[in-house]
Amino acid sequence: MSNIKKICVFTGYRSDYTKLKTVLDEIKKSPCLDLNIVSIGAHNLNDYDNTKNIITSDGFEVCEHLNTNVEGDTTESMVMSMGLSMLQLGRVLNKIKPDAVMIVGDRYEMIPVALSSTSMNIPVCHIQGGEISGTIDEVYRHVITKLSHVHFPSTEKSKNRILMMGENKNFVFNVGCPAIDYIKSITFKSKQDIKNLKGLSNLKVSDDYILFMQHPVTTEPDSYNQMRNSLLALQKYGKKVILIYPNPDPGSDQMIRAIRDHEKNYGKESVIKNKFKNLNFDSFMNLLHHSDCLVGNSSCGIREAYALNKYVIDIGTRQNNRERSKNVINTSYDSEDIFFALSQIKFYSTLSEVDQIYGSGNASKKITRILEKINFNNAIDKRLSYDI
């Protein structure tokens, strides 16, 4: 048993769990690895349907559920949430005593995890480092990279950026994006049968529709008008809309108010026909698969949509500079610009095969094999090199 490595995986939200799901599957199956899962952040919020239950319904055991979110959607409450997380992480890490911690992406919830683990001399394995997006998320991502020891970027450009930050080339592995693995494993239902999927029994849309998902940008305070302008463009375009609620980040309350105001103003004429706080990934991907296009500013427009050859209208700055395929059309927050972009997409045409910049669907196996073989004692001794 002494040769088995204990891997502690932290997940804070629906979006990072979808990146981790197939990695968790592979770690769980490995005879060399012992999987320990800790849920934090929005997973444990009642307002977001306690998405920690998705993890357990997928057959995983969660060893700790940490309540780390302070009520509110301000930058102050976000900082307080990070502080609350820090107060609990030392106890949890000391209890589990992992050989390594694994986290993904650029969410603020992962900053305390990386900082606590590094301070306790526990190696941090970071998935999806090195990417750029132009907002505070990019800053968070790079901070996590510098606090991490083993890096699993999703593209070759991301790998090179991590190396430019001075990270040891022996611990930087371009494995692709694990979300693509998950998508490859999904069995897509017919459009008529998607109502039978979990969470979609009340689906009101039977014909063509647009999937809409827009989140607040922490550095841009006018989230009300950003949401309002997007909804005005969708209303003018006239096609039915299935809306996924925004992340619980600073500005989300304003966005939800804009959604309510839009429905109040347009009543039965509103193009919004369904709203969902959370969906499991299979249900969400089936909705995306059968949609005409995805509209908003979610990173799934950069990753998941490209795996389905699905057109995306990417609004605003949240995904600025992120590597993308030709399925993504960027537009400003102006409602007329968004409407123009909508009018340019030929929904009846099939998007040709896009470049596989995020891998071909075997990232999880690659990550697990590396975890099995790597010497974490060597990784914890960060030998930085800034030679170019």
Long-range contacts (C-beta under 8 A, 24 or more apart in sequence): 3-32, 4-31, 4-32, 4-33, 4-34, 5-32, 5-33, 5-34, 5-99, 5-100, 5-371, 5-372, 5-376, 6-33, 6-34, 6-36, 6-96, 6-97, 6-98, 6-99, 6-100, 7-33, 7-34, 7-35, 7-36, 7-98, 7-99, 7-100, 7-101, 7-102, 7-125, 7-371, 8-36, 8-37, 8-38, 8-93, 8-96, 8-98, 8-100, 8-101, 8-102, 9-35, 9-36, 9-37, 9-38, 9-101, 9-102, 9-103, 10-37, 10-38, 10-40, 10-101, 10-102, 10-103, 10-110, 10-113, 11-37, 11-38, 11-39, 11-40, 11-43, 11-55, 11-104, 12-39, 12-40, 12-41, 12-42, 12-43, 12-68, 12-107, 12-109, 12-110, 13-41, 13-42, 13-43, 13-51, 13-107, 13-109, 13-247, 14-42, 14-43, 14-48, 14-51, 14-54, 14-278, 14-281, 15-105, 15-107, 15-247, 15-298, 15-299, 15-300, 16-103, 16-104, 16-105, 16-107, 16-110, 17-43, 17-51, 17-54, 17-55, 17-281, 18-179, 18-182, 18-281, 18-304, 19-104, 19-105, 19-127, 19-128, 19-177, 19-178, 19-179, 20-102, 20-104, 20-127, 20-178, 21-58, 21-178, 21-182, 21-281, 22-178, 22-181, 22-182, 22-185, 22-363, 22-364, 23-102, 23-127, 23-178, 23-363, 23-364, 23-367, 23-368, 24-60, 25-364, 26-364, 26-365, 26-367, 26-368, 27-368, 27-371, 28-60, 30-368, 30-371, 30-372, 32-371, 32-372, 33-368, 33-371, 33-372, 35-60, 36-63, 36-96, 36-98, 37-61, 37-62, 37-63, 38-62, 38-63, 38-64, 38-65, 38-66, 38-92, 38-96, 39-64, 39-65, 39-66, 40-66, 40-68, 40-85, 40-109, 40-113, 41-68, 41-69, 41-81, 41-85, 41-107, 41-109, 42-69, 42-109, 42-247, 42-248, 44-68, 44-69, 45-69, 45-248, 47-248, 47-277, 48-248, 48-277, 48-278, 49-277, 49-278, 51-278, 54-278, 54-280, 57-280, 63-96, 64-92, 64-95, 64-96, 66-92, 68-109, 68-112, 69-248, 73-216, 73-248, 73-249, 73-250, 73-251, 73-252, 73-253, 73-254, 74-250, 75-218, 75-250, 77-250, 78-108, 78-218, 78-249, 78-250, 81-108, 81-109, 82-108, 82-109, 82-111, 82-112, 83-112, 85-109, 85-112, 85-113, 86-112, 86-115, 86-116, 89-113, 89-116, 89-117, 90-116, 90-120, 93-117, 93-120, 93-122, 94-120, 98-122, 99-123, 99-376, 100-124, 100-125, 100-150, 100-371, 100-376, 100-379, 101-125, 102-126, 102-127, 103-127, 103-144, 103-148, 104-128, 104-178, 105-141, 106-131, 106-133, 106-137, 106-138, 106-140, 106-141, 106-144, 107-137, 107-140, 108-140, 110-140, 110-144, 111-140, 111-143, 111-144, 114-143, 114-144, 114-147, 114-148, 115-147, 117-147, 118-147, 118-148, 118-149, 121-380, 122-380, 123-149, 123-150, 123-376, 123-379, 123-380, 124-148, 124-149, 124-150, 125-149, 125-150, 125-151, 125-152, 125-371, 126-150, 126-151, 126-152, 127-152, 127-154, 127-178, 127-367, 128-152, 128-153, 128-154, 128-158, 128-177, 129-153, 129-158, 129-162, 130-155, 130-157, 130-158, 130-159, 130-160, 130-161, 130-162, 131-155, 131-158, 131-161, 131-322, 131-323, 132-161, 132-320, 132-321, 132-322, 133-299, 133-318, 133-319, 133-320, 133-321, 133-322, 134-317, 134-318, 134-319, 134-320, 134-321, 134-322, 135-217, 135-218, 135-219, 135-317, 135-318, 135-320, 136-217, 136-218, 136-219, 137-218, 137-318, 149-376, 149-379, 149-380, 149-382, 150-370, 150-374, 150-376, 150-379, 152-363, 152-367, 152-370, 154-358, 154-359, 154-363, 155-323, 155-357, 155-358, 157-323, 158-323, 164-388, 166-384, 166-385, 166-386, 167-382, 167-384, 168-379, 168-382, 168-383, 168-384, 168-385, 169-385, 170-378, 171-374, 171-379, 173-366, 173-367, 173-370, 175-359, 175-363, 175-366, 175-367, 175-370, 176-358, 176-359, 176-360, 176-361, 176-362, 176-363, 176-366, 177-303, 177-358, 177-359, 177-363, 178-363, 178-364, 178-367, 179-300, 179-303, 179-304, 179-307, 179-358, 180-303, 180-307, 180-358, 180-359, 180-360, 180-361, 180-363, 181-361, 181-362, 181-363, 181-364, 181-365, 182-281, 183-285, 183-304, 183-307, 183-308, 183-361, 184-307, 184-361, 186-281, 186-282, 186-285, 186-286, 188-285, 188-286, 188-289, 189-286, 191-290, 194-283, 194-286, 194-287, 194-290, 197-282, 197-283, 197-286, 198-279, 198-280, 198-282, 198-283, 199-276, 199-278, 199-279, 199-280, 199-283, 200-279, 200-283, 200-286, 200-287, 202-274, 203-242, 203-274, 204-273, 204-274, 205-240, 205-242, 205-273, 205-274, 207-240, 208-239, 208-240, 208-292, 208-347, 209-239, 209-240, 209-241, 209-242, 209-273, 209-290, 209-291, 209-292, 210-234, 210-237, 210-239, 210-240, 210-241, 210-242, 210-291, 210-292, 210-293, 210-294, 210-295, 210-342, 211-241, 211-242, 211-244, 211-287, 211-288, 211-291, 211-293, 211-294, 211-295, 212-241, 212-242, 212-243, 212-244, 212-294, 212-295, 212-296, 213-243, 213-244, 213-246, 213-294, 213-295, 213-296, 213-297, 213-298, 213-300, 214-246, 214-255, 214-295, 214-296, 214-297, 214-298, 214-315, 215-246, 215-247, 215-249, 215-252, 215-255, 215-296, 215-297, 215-298, 215-318, 216-246, 216-247, 216-249, 216-250, 216-251, 216-252, 216-254, 216-255, 217-251, 217-297, 217-316, 217-317, 217-318, 218-249, 218-250, 218-251, 220-251, 220-316, 220-317, 221-251, 223-251, 223-252, 223-254, 223-255, 223-258, 224-254, 224-255, 224-257, 224-258, 225-258, 225-333, 226-255, 226-315, 226-316, 226-333, 227-254, 227-255, 227-258, 227-259, 228-258, 228-261, 228-262, 229-333, 229-334, 229-335, 229-338, 230-295, 230-296, 230-315, 230-333, 230-335, 230-338, 231-258, 231-259, 231-262, 231-272, 232-262, 232-335, 233-335, 233-336, 233-338, 233-339, 233-342, 234-271, 234-295, 234-338, 234-342, 235-262, 235-266, 235-270, 235-271, 236-335, 236-339, 237-271, 237-339, 237-342, 237-343, 238-271, 239-271, 239-292, 240-271, 240-273, 241-271, 241-272, 241-273, 242-273, 242-274, 242-275, 242-276, 242-287, 242-291, 243-272, 243-274, 243-275, 243-276, 244-275, 244-276, 244-279, 244-284, 245-275, 245-276, 245-277, 292-345, 292-347, 293-342, 293-345, 293-347, 295-338, 295-342, 301-328, 302-328, 303-358, 306-354, 306-357, 306-358, 307-358, 309-350, 309-351, 309-352, 309-353, 309-354, 310-351, 311-345, 311-347, 311-351, 313-338, 313-341, 313-342, 313-345, 323-357, 323-358, 324-357, 325-354, 325-355, 325-357, 326-354, 326-355, 327-351, 327-354
